[in-house]
Amino acid sequence: MKKRYASILAAGLCVSILAGCQETPKDSIVKQKGAANVKGYESAEHMDSSLRDILGAPKHYKNQETYENGVLVIDTDADVIVPDVKSVNTYTVSAKGPDQEVIDTVTNAFFEGAKFYRALAYNQRTKEDYQEEITLLKKYKAEGNLDPYAMGINEETGELYFNIDDVIARDEEKMQDAPEQITKEEVKPAFGLEYLWDEKGDGSQEMVKDETDFWGVAEMEEGIFDYHITNGLAPDLVFKIDKKREDIKDEREFADWMEGEYGIKRVENDESGITEEKAKEFIDISYEDAEKLAKEKVEKLGWNLEIYDWDRALFYHGENGVRNDNVLDGGYIFYFTRMLDETPVTYTSSYGGGLEDMDSTLSPWSYERCNVIVGDDGIQKVELCNPYEIGEIQTENVKLMSFDEIIKIYEQMMEVSNADLPEEEKKRTYHIRRITLGLTRIYNPNADNDTGLLVPAWDFFGGFGVDAGEYQFDNDGEESTQSFMTINAIDGTVIDRELGY
């Protein structure tokens, strides 16, 4: 599968604009989203035809509509993807964990044979660490490089954010009390570990338990990994694994992996990103080998997760996004998702679990996701969020609306949800390039924030372009993971991907 990509700037703007225009319109087709509506789901008659034929879904759909006196254009030129099945079901679903069994399952899957240590002591800087940095900073200063980590200038004061002289002086002071070597305190990944904490900041330490986080470092043959588990905003349960890198010496220097969708530029005059051909030069592992390793790890979870999609990934450093001069490594990112009776849970870039307003007291529940990045020396990064406990089938062979009915709702709601475009925009064009039917999780946070329902829904993937006079950009949406509209395939209600219901 060939990937084509958008700039991170456009992607970020896309998310912010969606967040601002996703209020539920006062329209009859989106009013009934409550429990009463779910209880009304009906089973359809069994038919010896493919689901595509039953729904009347074409393999490709093309249409262009213009609204708001030409300011808004909805350009739909999309492949229509339907599971190769004859029916779909709805399933009850709940949040898995956060108990020790779940922690052990994830730990054993990704860290076979590893030893674990407390991160705080393990990551403590030694005299040698400070001396290495002091020597490096003095070298930078001698060369005239006073901003080695590209932190920029404070516009108000005109001074560099990074004061190299202050940092050298501080390092020299801290080096006096730093240990000769790190202290390794072996632990088992778990919540409730005790540690000393100076809560008042006056040196009066007391023993406390961390009931919502585990911060550890794993040593294994494949390398050294940071391992963070958090359940800070229940029911959200998040596992993050990051391989430590020798090419990043300073924790102040931002460095991370980025999907090619946001890091590989689409046009030559794009100042951010690098070309696809250049990105390939950083990847020293075959797709087949990377896929095999990712599958082997995830299969050990035993959660019926399969690869839904993939992308290239780039490891870069610096605060200004991916550029030609700051990429250090490359690999592949694999998006895993559930497969239930040959129907996948649709993967999108949205995490779900948002709040309707800042004053909300609800504890939201984000989507299950499992993303694995593999490079030439193995697993590089894992993000595993909110594993599901799949329950019983709630409605077998659920009755679905026809494709024509869904398209009418989509075209109507794309107009309604973009009725209040910013005044500075002379034109906005949405490019919808993929229409996908799959499962998605919905829930009612007002009633229960850790149980819900997996229902079939249509997602409309793509990108968009804006002409705002001096500022212009365009993302044609090819291979995008951003869904601009999600419609419940049973009743036609619009699901807000950012909220998760």
N, C-alpha and C positions, 0 to 999 in steps of 0.2 A: 504494500500500500504506500503510495507516495504522499508525503505530507507537504502542505504549503501553509504559510504562516503569516501571522499579523504581528505588528509591533506591540510591545508591552504597554506603550502609552495608550494606544487605541483600546486595548483590552481593559485597562484600568478605567478609562472613561466610560466604556461600555457598561461596566459593573455599576459605576456611580449613577449613570443615567437611569439604568433599570431600577435601581433602588429608589430613585426619585419618582418614577412614574408607574410603580406597580400597585398603587392603591386600587382596591377592588372597585371597579366602576359600578355606578348605580344602574345596572343593566340586569334584566330578568334572567339571563343565562348564567349568571355567576352568583345568584343569591343563595341557592340551596346547597350549602356545603357541610351541613351538620350531620349528626348521627342518624337522624330520621331518614335522610336521603340514602345513607349507606345501607340501612336496613331494607330499603326498597329494591336493592339489586336483585335481578331475576336471572334465572338460568334460561338459556336459549335452547331451541330444539337442536338435537344433534343432526348434523348434516355431513354427508360424505363429500365435502369439498374443502379446499384450502381456505384458511382464514382470509387470505387476500381476496379470493373470489367471493367469499361470503360478505365481506365488507365493501366490495366493489372498489378496491384500492388499486390504482394504476401503478406501474413500475416507476413512472416519472410524472411529476406534476409541474406545469408551467403556467404562470399567470403574472401580470403586472398591473397594479392599481395605483392611482395617484390621488392624493387627498390634500386638504388644506391649501387649495389653490396652487398646487404644485410643490408645496414645501415638503410634503411627506410622500415618499414612494416606497411601496412594498413590492420588491422584485422577487418572486418565487420561481426558482428554476431548480427543482430538487428531485433527487432520487427518493423513492418511497420505500422504506425498509419495513417489512412485516415478517414476524417469525414464521418459519415453515412448519406450522401446526394447523390443526383443524379447530382448536378452541383454546381459550385461556381461562384461568381461574383467578379468584381473589384469595389472598392468604392472610391470616392473622400473623402479626409480627410483634416482638417485644425486644427490649434492650437486653443484651447479654451481659451478665456480670453486674457490678465490678467485683467479682470474688477471686479468690486465689487460684481457682481452677482455670479461669480465663487467662490470668496473668501467666500461669505456668504453661498453658497451651501456646501462647504467643512466644514466650521465652524459649521454650524447647524447639519450636519450629525454626527460629532464626539464629539461635545461639547454641547449637549442639556442641558440647565439650568446652564451653566458655567458663571463665571465672569472672565474678562480678565484684566490683569495689565501689565504695561510696564516692560519688563524683566530687564532692566538695574537697576532700583531702587529696584525691587522686589528681585533681586539676590545679592544686596549689602550685604556685610558681617557686622555683628553687633559686638559689644564688646564681647558679649557672644560667638559668633562664633570663634573669634580670641582666646579667652581664652580657649575654648574647644580644639582647635588645639594645642595651646602652651602646655597645660597639656598632650595631647596625645603624642606630639613629645618628650617631656621630659621623658615620660614613656618609649618610644621606645629607647631613648638614654641610659637610666638607664639599660635597658635590653641588651644593646650592639647592637641593631638593628639600624644601621646608614643609611640604605637604605630601609626604610619601604615601599616605592612604587616601588621598583625594577627597578629603572631608570638606573642602571648599572654604569660602570666606563669609564671615558674618556681615551681612549687608548693613546692619545698623552700626557696627563698630569699625568695619573695614579691616578687621583682623582675622587671621586664620583661626578656624575652630580648633585645629590641632596645633598647640604651641609646643614645638619640638624641644625647646629649652626646659620648659616646665616638666615635660614628661621625663626627660633625662634626669633632672634633679629629683623628681619623685621616685624614679626607679633606683637611683643611687641610695636614697634614704631607705626604701623598702628592702633593698638587698641586704642591709645590715642585719635585719631580723628574720630573713627568709631561711628556710631549712636547707640543708645541704642536699637532701633528696626527698622525694615525695613519700608520703605515708600511705601504704595500701591497707585499707580496712575491708576485708572480704565480707560481703553481704549476699543475701538472697533477694532477688527482685520481689517486692511486696509493698503493700501499704502498711502504715503503722510503725515504721522504723523510728527508733528514738535517736535524738541528736541534741547537742548542746546549742542553746540559742540565747543571745544577748538581746532580749526584746527591748529593754530600756536604753540600750546603747551606753551603759555605764560600766560595763565589764562584769556585771552580775549575771552570769550565765546560769540557765536552768535547763533541765532535761525536758524535752517536749516530744510529742509524737506527730509525725507527718501522715495524716490519715488520707490525704488526697493526692499525694505525689510520691513518685519514686525517681530519684536522680542517681544514675549509676554509670559505671564505665565497664564495658565487657572486653576482656582480652581473649582472643582466640587465634588460631593459626592464620585465618584470613585477614587479621588486622585488629585494630583497637576501635571500639565503637562507643559513642555516647548513647545511653539508653534512658529515655524519659517516658514515664507512664503517668498520666494525670486523669483525675476524675473530679476536677475542681468545680464544674458546674453540672451536677448530676442531672440527667442520666448520661451525659456525654463522657465517653471513655476513650482516651486517645493514647496510642503507642507511637513513639517517634524514635527511629534508629538512624544515626548519622555516623558514617565512618570518619575517623579523625584523619586529617591530611597533613603531611609533612611540608607541603608547599604553602601552607598558611601558618605563619609563625606567631601572629599577633591577634589576640581575640578582639581587638578594636577594629580590625579590618573586616568589613562585611564580605562574606563569601557564602555562596549557596548554589544549589542546582536550580535550573529553570527549564521548563518544558520548551521544546522548539517552537511550539505554537506562539509563544510570546518573545522568543529570543532570536529567531531566524527571520531576517527582514524580507519583505516581499518586493520592495523596489530598491534600485541601486542608490537613489538619493536619500534613502532613509538613514538618518544619522545614528539611530539605535539599531542593535542587532547585527548579525553577520550573515553572509550568504549561506545558502544550503550547501553548496560545494565546499566552502570553507569549514562549515560545521562538521562535515563528514571526515575531515582530516584529523579531528580530535578523537574519533571513535576507533579504537583498536581492538574491538571484539565484534564478531559476526552477530547478526541478528539472531541466528539459530542458537548460538551458544548462550547468548544473553537470555533469550526466551526460556531455554531449558533450565537455567539456573533459577530464574524467577519462579517458574512453575514448581520446581522441586521444593523450594522453601514454602510456598503458599499451600501446596497440597498437604504438607505436614499439619496444617491447621485443622484439616478435616471439616471445613465449612462449606464445601461445594462452591468454591470461588473459581471462576475461569477468566481468562484474558478476554476483555471486551474490546480493547483498543490499545494502541501504542503510539509513542512519539519519540523523537530524538530528545536528548537532554544535554544541557550544557552546564558545566561548572565554571562559575566566573567569580571575580572579586571586584570590589568597588561599589560605590553608591549609585552609579548612574546607569544601571542596567547593562545588558550584554552589548559589547562593542568588539570590534576586530582585535583590539589590543589587550583585552582583559579576560579572555577565555583560557582556562587552564586544562580542561579535560572535557571529554564527551562520553556519552553512553546512550542507553535506551531507558525510557520509562514505560512501564506496563500498568494499565488500568484494569484491575480485577473487579468482577462483580458477580452477583448471584445468578445462577441459572436454575429456574424452577420449571419442571416439565417442559424443557426445551425453549422456555421464554426467558430472556435475560431481564434483569433489573437495569434500566437504562442508565449509563454513566453520563453525567454532565459535570461541568466545572463548578457548579454550585454546591456549597456545603450544606445548605438548608439550615434549619435551627435558628433562623433570625427572629428578631422581636418586632412586633408591629410598631412599637414606639419606645423611646428611651425610658419612659416611666414604668414600663411593664415589670411586674414582679414574677413573671413566669420563668421556669427553668426550661429552656427549649431543648429539643432533641434533634441533633444533626443527622445527616444521612450516614449509612455505612459506606466506607470507602477503603480501598486497599491499593495503594500505589507503590510500586517497587522500581527503583532505579538501579540498573546494573551497568558497571563499567568494565574495563579490561582486567581489573584485579578483583572482580566479584561485586557483591552487594555494596552499594554506596549509600543508599538512603531508602527508608521505608516509612510510610505514613499509613497507619491502620487506625481507623476511627469507627467507633460505635458498632461493633459487631452485632448482628441480628440473631435472635432466636426465632426461627421460623416455626410457626404453629400449624394449625389445621387449615384445610381449605375452607374458606367461608362461603363462597358461592362457586359451584362447579359450572364450567362452561357458561360463564357470565354473558349476558346479552349485551352486545355492543352497538353503538350508533354507527351508521354507515359513514364511509369516508367522505362522501359529499356533504353530509350534515356537519362533520367535524371541520371541513374546509370552510364552510360558511361562518362557523363560529370563529375560526382562526382569523379570517380576513376582517370580520367585524371587529374583533377585539384588538387586533393590531392597530386599527384606526383609533379605537376608543382609548387605548392605553398610551397612545402618543398624541393625544389631543392638545396637550399643553407643552409644546416644544419650547426651548429657550428662545427668547426674542432674537438673539444674535445669529441663530441658525437660519441661513437662507434656504438650505435644503438638507434633508436627511433621507438617505436611501438604505433600506434594509435589503440584504441579499440572503435569502433563505435557500440553503443548498442541500439540506438533508431533512427528511421528514421520517421519524422513527416511531414505531409502535413497540412499547416494552412495558415493564412493570415499574411503578414508582411507589414509594411509601408516603402515605398521608397519615395524619394523626390529629387529635383535638387537644391542644395543650391546656385548654381551660378545664378539661375533664380528667385527663390522664397523660402524663408526659413521657411515659416509657412503654406504651403499647399503641399499636396502630394497625394499618391495613396496607397490604401491597395490592395495588389496583393497576389494571392496564391503562396506559396514558400515551397520548401522542406528543412528541417533542419536535419543535421546529428549530433546527440548528442553522447558524449562519454568522454573518458579520454585518457591519453597517459602515456607511460613509457619511461624513458631515462636511458641508460647505458653510463656514462661518466667516466669510470674507478673507481676512488675512490668515486665519487658521483653517487648514483643510487636511483631511486624511480619508483614506478609504481602505476598508478590509473586506474583501469579496466573500469571506466566510467559508472558503473551501476547507474542508476537514476540521471545522471549528468544533469545540466542545461546549460552546455557549448556546444554551437553548433560550430563544427569545419568547417562546410561548409553550406552555404545557397544558394540555387539555385532557381531562378525565374521559377516557374512551367509552365509559359506561353511560354517563349522564351529561357530558358536555360542559361540566363546570371547569373553570380555569384554576389551575393549581399554581400558587406562587412558589417558584423554585427556591427563592431565598428564605422563605418562611418554612417550607416543607409541608404545606397543606393548602 
